[in-house]
Amino acid sequence: DILWFNPDGREIDDDEWTHDYARCLGLYLPGDGLGDWDERGHALEDDDFLLLVNSYHEEILFMLPILRDGSPFEVLVDTALPQGRPVNGDEHPAEEPYPVQGRSLVLLRHRRRRLS
């Protein structure tokens, strides 16, 4: 299941969707919810992705969810950066808020550990 988050890290409830001041949200796509299996019957899994959207004109700090092992998120896209992404890659600790600049979006990846 996908989850929708407020910048403070809380899941968005039904009432909050109708607020006209709600300009920022996070969309969490877990990699374990693909609903498909390999030829041996094992559930397929991917990495987890978190999309942060800020349509407000000022920077907003987003609290990131701490997932499984607490490992950092990898910044894949940040539209506020000159290249649209970090030049040399960037990791961001799960326990620290991520600053999403005004009128921009950020795509983060949380890698799943693969079993051999």
Buried (B, 14 or more C-beta within 10 A) or exposed (E): EEEBBBBEEEEBEEEBEEEEEBBBBBBBBBBEEEEEEEEEEEEEBBBBBBBBBBEBEEEBEBBBBEBEEEBBBBBBBBBBBEEEBBEEEBEBEBEEBBBBBBBBBBBBBBBBEEEE
